[in-house]
Amino acid sequence: MAAVPPGSRPSIPVPHHELRFDAGRLCLDLVATAHPDERLTSPDRLRAWLAGAGLVPEGAALPSCVPAWLPAFRELRGHVGRLVRGELAGRPTPGSLERINLLARAAPPAPCAVRSGDGSLVRSLQTEPGCAALLAAVARDAVDLLTDPAARGALRQCAGDNCPLIYLDTSRGRRRRWCSSEVCGNRERVARHRRRAAALSRA
């Protein structure tokens, strides 16, 4: 498979607002694909998400990625969302926890180091992964997130109106308020401007 340089995000031909990768964790980025509308609507969309999330190299054919993969990823997404929100609210969600633990038991995609064109070592995958391996990678990320006290303590609910998204606040001073400054943050700034303008017009 083609190599993926460490820390890079493959470019995908999908608008940023449709497939977002700004929640701070792989499992939270999957949760974001359900808001405000369903984003995982086809195998092509799922392939784009897998590449954008860095789980597979850009351009990976993934011939085994068929429509049956979509409900599997949506199911995991639902369990991750319920478990994370339950942890934030202090409300146990045993069913979701058990399902995520079960999915995490499969072997995730096996990485390997390969030489790039310039001779440097870059990360790739041993073989093209199947659905269970990719689900396991996301499920393990959720396990790692929620069993790490520091990471769990940085979980935040977006302050945007009617936005259910959860993100990891790694900002200086832990002052991040929105899942995205460009999306919910911009909406809030526009709303504040309108409220000020309305107040001035009534004065």
N, C-alpha and C positions, 0 to 999 in steps of 0.2 A: 504494500500500500504506500501511497505517497506520504512523505514525511510532513509532520506538523511542527514548525519551530516552537520551542517552549515559550509559553506566555502569549502566543499569538492567537488571534481570533480569525478564522477563515472568513473571507468576505462572502456574503450570501446575497443573492438577488431578491431580497425581500425587504420592504421598508422597515426602518427601525421600530416604528410604532406598532408593527404587526408581530415581530419576533424580537423581544427585548432580552438583553443580556446584561442588566444593570442591577440585579437584586443582590449581588455579592456572593451568591452560592449557586451551584448547579441545580440543586433541588428546588430552590426558590425561583430560579429562572423558569423551571418547568411549570411551577404553579402560575406564573405570570402569563402562560399561554392560554389561560381560560378567561382572561379579562382584557377589554370589556366584552369581547365575543370570543367564540371558539377559534383558535388559531391553528390547531392541528387538524386540518380538514382533509388532508390527503397524504399519501406516502411521500410525495415530493416536499410538502411542507414539513413533515417529520424529518426527512433527510436534511433539510435546510436547518432545522433546529439542532439536530445532532451535530452538524458541522459547526454551526455558530457557537454551540456550547463547548466545542473542542473535544467531543467524544469520538469523532471520526475525522479523518483528513478531508479537506475540501475536495470535492469532486469524487468522493468515494461512491461507487455505483450502488452498493448495498442492494444487490438484486433480490435478496430475501426480504427486504422491507416492503411488505404488502399491506393491504388495508387492514388485515387482522392485527397488525402492530398498533394501530391507532387506539382501539379500546384498551389495550394493555397499558399504554402510556397515560391515557386519560385516567384509568383506574388508579395507577400509582400517583398521579398528580393530585387526585382527590384525597387519597390517604395522606400524602405529605401535607397538603393544605390543612386538613382537619387536625393532624397531629401537631403541627406548628402552632396553629391558632389555639388549640387546646392547651398547649404548654404555656403560651402567653397569658391565657385566661385562668390558669391553674385548674384546668378541667381535663382529667384523664380521658384518653380515647383508646381504650385497649384494643378494639378491633383493628384500627389503623396501625397501631404499633405492631401487632402480630403480623399483619400483612407485609409491612415494610421489612420487618426482620426476616420474614420468609423469602422475600424477593432478594434481599441482600446476601442470602446464602449462596447464590450462584456465583460462579467465577466471573469477575468483570473482564473487560477486554485486556489482553496481555500486551503491555508496552514493550518496545525494543528501541535500541539506539541504532541509527543508520547514518551513513555519511551523506551529507547534502552535496550539491554541486560544487561548493567552495571548499569541501573537505571537512567542514565542521560536523560534529555529532548533533543530530536532532532526533526528537522523539517521533516514533511511528508506532504501528501496531503489528503484532506478529501475524495475525490472520484477520480476515474480515469478520467482525463480531456479529452474533445473532441477537435476537430480541432479548432473550433472557440475560445475556451478558451486559447489554446496554441498560436494561432496567436495573440490574444489580449495581451498576456504577452510580446511578442516581439514588437508589435506595441506600447505598453505603454512605453517600454524601449526607443524606438526611440523618443517618445514625451518627455519623461523625459530628455533624452540626449540633444535634440535640444532646450529645453526651459530653460536649466540650463546654464547661461553665463560662469561659470567656466569650466564646462565639454565641452561646445561648443568651448571654446577657446583652449582646449587641443587637438582638432581634428587635425590630420595630414594626409597628403597624403604620401604614401610610396615613398622614393627616389630611389627605385630599378628600373632598366630599364624595361619599359613596365609593371610595376606592378600597377594596378588600386586600390589597397586596401587602405582603410582608417582605422586608428587606433587611440586610445586615448593615448596620450603621458603623462604618469604619472611619467616619470623618473625624477631624480634629475636634476635640471637645464633645463628641457625640451629639452634634447639633443638627444632623440631617433630619428633615421633617417629612420629606416626600419620597415615594418610590422612585420618582424621576423629577429633577428640576425642570426638564424640558416639557414634561407632560403635566403631572399634577401641580408642580410648582408654578408653571406658567399659567395654568388655569386659576390658581389662587391669586396670582399677581394681577391678572386681568379682572378677576372678581373684585379685588380691593380697589382697583382703579375705578371701576364702575360705581362701587359704593361711594367713593369720595366724590366722583363727578355728580352723582345723584344728590348727595348731601349739599354740595355747593349750589346746585340748581334750586334747591329748596330754601337756601339761606336768603 
